[in-house]
Amino acid sequence: MFFASRTRHGRDRYLRWKMAALVIGAVLILWGSRSEQSWPVWLGIAALALAFVMRFLPQPTHGEDEGKESR
């Protein structure tokens, strides 16, 4: 059986991009449904799919992040 590890391995370097894609996707979908146009809805779906795919981008290991200063 597979259990996901809930331990934190460091800061997510793509968090801002993921959140931006999520917000842009949601806004486009809402705008497209309100204006009854299909192209903003499809762009919003693409932005949400991009945010989902970014979930699987490789993250730095614990040793790589130690020498860098935190913001």
Secondary structure, 3 states (H helix, E strand, C coil): CCCCCCCCCCCCCCHHHHHHHHHHHHHHHHHHHHHCCHHHHHHHHHHHHHHHHHCCCCCCCCCCCCCCCCC
